[in-house]
Amino acid sequence: MSNRFRGTYAEINLNNIESNYNYVKSLLKNKSIMPVVKANAYGHGVIEVVRKLVSLDVNYFCVSLLEEALEIKEVFPDVNILVMGVVMPNDFATASSNKITLTISNEFQYQGLLEFDDELSIHLKVDTGMNRLGFKDGLVIKEVIKNIGKNSYINIEGIFTHFATADSDEKYYQFQLDNFKKILATIDYDFKMIHASNSSSTIKYEQNISFTTHCRLGISLYGLTLDKGMSLLKPAFKLKTVISEIKELAKGEYLGYGITYQAKENILVGVLPIGYADGFLRQNRDSIAEINGKSFNTIGTICMDQMFIEIDKTIKYNDTVTLFGGIISIDDVATRNNTINYEVVCQITSRVPREYI
């Protein structure tokens, strides 16, 4: 018996995710991909995405939160997971008992490690110019490694940095890459894993980086990018709903909260069972949706649970409406909302069921 009683859902194409993974893998030589599945796999549904990737023999994933790692471990206890965000010392024991690898990026965590008395694998985070998380001074990092090394429980598995402008500013990207190389030379430590590239850097630059062992594939795993001309990537997310009610609106009549729309002529209005509580936000008003291969204008203010679309007589109850992922791309929605495609898919809430191809 289905637990879905509303016609709103996200269609996730796992075959496209596999295609994107294989495409990026074909670009790399002797390097491993760590898929980034944080934020519920960028809104695509983490468990099903990980299941698909595990079937492709992927065994190392990246997340942002310890909670996200624990969710994956509950279903896939044998996979390796790196938590890239900050985990405080009082939670090291949870990571240890679940064999989850942590990122150490600041003095407070470092001091906690010196006193930790159980097995724990870590990666060190280097701040090469983004100024968000990480140690900035190579000599400080060298001292950190020296002192952590005295704790036989701690396995220093890897080191990494993160690029701020791999998709937008090649000069600053190169500055960060050079800074990372300089810091690694200062440290002079034999790391099992060294990684720097995000999706953009992986596709554009990773082939020419000689000293890394892994890369982190995030948004492009899901077929999206901030770079131009990457047409071989296949988006995997479609947001769909249905016509749940049809209204006749006479010329001069108003529609919805705030009566922000007034009909200039007699029209037909389709009501859609989706709203901003589902992550399709109010700024999407006055946009376009797809029904039966044709484009129709959305009208009126988007409500918490409903929105409106101007339709014609060919449209019937329960006709499928695609809000993005078809004629209207995810990038179209991002441009309309003055944001990036990451945000469009990540903001679709868990109230919207994911259905998998």
N, C-alpha and C positions, 0 to 999 in steps of 0.2 A: 504493500500500500504506500502510495506517495505521501510524503510529508509537505508537499508544495501545493498550496491551495490558491495561489495568485499567479497570474501569468507573467510575472516579472522575474527574470533570471539573467545570469551571465553565462554565456556559452564560451567555454575554454577549450581551445584546440591544442591538445597535447601533442599531436603529430607535428604541428608547427613549432612547438617548443623543441621537440627532438630535432627537427630540421635546422633550427637556429643553432642548437648546440653542435651538431655535426658540421655545419658550415664554419663556425668559428674554430672548431677543433682542426679542420682541414688547413687553416691558415698557420697553425703553430707547429713547431718542430721540437720534439723532445721536451715539451712543457705540458703541465697538467692544468686543467680548468677546475676551479672551485666555484660552482654555481652559487650565486647569492640569492637566498630564498627568504630574506627578512621581510617584514611587513606582509605576512601571509603570502609570500612569493609575489610581492608587488601586486597584491590583490587577486592573484590567480588561483589561490588555494594551495597552501604549502604541502599538505600531505599527498595530494594527488600529483603535484609537480615533482616532489621528491621521489615518489613511487616510480614515476616515469623515468627519472634520471638514474635511479638505482638499477632499473632494468637495462640501462645503457652502461652499466659497470662504473657509474660515478660513486665515489665513496667519501668525498670530502666536501662539506657545505659551509657556507658562511651565513651568519645571522647577525642581528644587532643586539638582541636581548637574551639574557639567560632563560627567560620564560619561553622564548621562541625555540631555543635549543632543546629545552625539556619537552616541549610539545612534539618535536621530531623524534627525540630519543624514545618516547613512549611507544611509538609505532615502529621505529627503525633503530633498535638499540645498538647495532653494530656499526653505524656510520660514524665518521669523524665530523665534528662540528667545531668551527671557530666562532666564538662570540666576539665581534669586532667593537662593540660598545664597552663602556666602563662598567665593570662588576666590582662591587666593593668587597673588602677583605672578609667581612662577616658572611659573605656568600660564597667564598672560595670552597668551603666544604661541600656545598651542594654540587658545584661544578666537578669537584674531585670524585665524589661518589658516583656521579653519572658519566664520568670519563669525558667531560666537555672541556675543550681547550679555551683558555681565556686570553684576552689582550691586556697587556700591561702598558699603560700609557702615561702614568704620573707617579709622583713621589709617594703619595698616600698608599697606592696599591703596592708599590715596591716595598715600603716598610712593612706592610702586611705579609708579603711573601717571605721576608726574612724570618718571620716567626711561625710560618705555617708548617705543620708537621704531618702532612699527608701528601700523597702523590698528586701532582698537578702539572699539566703541560701548558706552556704559555707561548705566545708570540709577543714580541716587543713592537710597539707602534712608534714610528719616527715621524715627527712633524717637519716636513721639508719646505713648508711655505704656505700651507692652508690655514695654519694657526687655529686649529680646532682641537684635535687630540694628539698627544704624542710628546716624546722627548725631542728636544731640538739640538742638543749639544752632543757631538760624538764622544767626547771625553766623559761626559756624564753617563752616557749609555754604556761605555766601556767599564766604568766603575760599577754600574748596576749589574752588568753581566758577571763581573768578578765576584761581587758579594752574593748574588743569587746562587752562583756556582758552588758556594760553600754549603748550601742547603741541598742535600742529596735527594730530597723528595721532588725537587723542581726540575722539570725537563724543559730547557729552552729550545723549543722546536723550530721557531721561525722568527722572521722580522719583516715588517712591511711599512709602506707609506701609502698615501692617497693623493691623487692629483686633483687640483682645483679646476683646471682649465683644459683637460685633454680634448674636449670637444670644441673649444672656443679660442684659445690663445696658445699657439705653439711655442712662442718664445718663453712664456712663463712655465709651460709644461717642461721645456728643456731645462730651465733653471732648477725646477724641482728634481728632475731626473739626475742632473749633475750633482745636486746637493746630496741626494741619496747615495750616489756612488762615493762621494767624498766621505760621508759619514761611515759607510760600510768599510772603507779603507782605514779609517781611524780606529774602528772597532777591532778589525782583524780577527773575526770569529767565524768558525765554520758552521753556518746554519744549514739545517736540513731543508728548510723552506725559505725562499726569499720571493716576495711578491709586491707588485706596485700597481699594475695596470687594472683599471676599471674597464667597462665595456668599450668605451671609445678608444682608450689606449691599447687595449687588447687587439682590436681590429686594425687600427692604423699603425701602431708603432711596435707592438710586442715582438714581432719577428726580428727587429733590429736591436733588441735589448739582450745583451749577451749574458748578464750576470743573474737573471731571475730564474726561478724554477717553476713558478706557478703564476696564474693570473686569476682575477676575480671577475666572473661574467655575471653582470646584473641585468640592467634594463634590456640589453640586446638579446638575452636569453628568451625574452618574451616578445621579440620582434620589433622592439622600439629603439629609437636612437635620437640623439640631438644633433647628429651629423647628417650632412646631405649626401645623397648618392649611394646609400646602402640598401639598394632595392632587393638584394637577395635575402634580407631578413623578412620573416613572416609574422605579422601581428597575430596574437593568440586569443584576444579578448573581444567579445561582442556583447554589448548590453542590449537586452531585448525585453519587450513588454507586449501588451496586447491592448486592443480597444475594449474597454470594459463598459463604456456607456456612450451613447450617441445622443446629442442634443441639437435641437434647432434653435439658432440664435437669430432673432429678428434684427433688422437694421435699427441701430440706436441703442440696443440692449447692451448691458455691461456683463463682464465675465470675471469671476474669481475674486480673491481677496484684494482689497484696495481699489476695486473696479478700475484696474489699470488698462483694461482693454475694452474698447467700444466698437461694436460691429458697424462697419461702413455700409454694409449691405446684408441681406439675408444669407446666412452661412450655416454649414453643418460643423459641429464641434465633436471631436472624439475625446473622451476622458481616458487617461492612461493611469493605471494603478502603480505609480512610481513617483517619488518626490525627493525632497532634500534629505529626509531621514534615510534614504537609500544611497545617498552620496551624489545624486544628480542635483547639483546645487542651483540656487535661485538665479545665479548669473547666467544659467543656460536658457533663460527665457528669450524669446525672439530668435530661436535657432531653427534647425531643420532636422526632421526625422524621416526615416525611410519606411514605406509600406508598399509591399508588392512591387519592389523595384523602382518606385517613384518617390520623389522628395515632396514633403509637406511641411508647412510652417507651423512651429509651435507658437502658441499665443497665451497671453495672460500671465499672471504670477504663478510660479511653481509653488505648490503647497507641500506640506510635510509628507503626504502620502499620495497625492494626485497631481497631475498636470494636464494641459490641454493642447490639442492640435487641431488645426483647421483641416477638414477632410472633404471629400466629394462623395457622390452617391455610389461610387464603386466600392467604398470601404464598408466592411461589415463587422459585426461583433466578433471578437476573438481573433481578428486579423493580427498578425505579428507586426510589431513596430520595432525597428532597429534604431536605437538612439546613437550608437556609434559602433564602428567595426565593419561596416558595409560601405554604402555610398559615402556616408559621413565617417571619416577616419578619426582615430583617437587624436591625431595631430590637429585635425580641424577643430575639435573641441578644445584642445589646449590653446590654440591660437585665439579662438573666440573668447576664452576666459583669461587671456593674458598670463598663461602659466606654461608648464611643461607637461609632456605626456605622462611622466612618472605620477604626477599628482592626480591626473584624470582617473587612472586605473586604481591607484592606492586608496582613493577616497570612496570607492564603491563599498558600502558597508556590508557586514556579515548578514544583515537582514536579507540581502539579495542572494538566493541560492546559486551555487556554481554547478553547472552541468557540463560534463566532459565528453569531448569527442576524442 
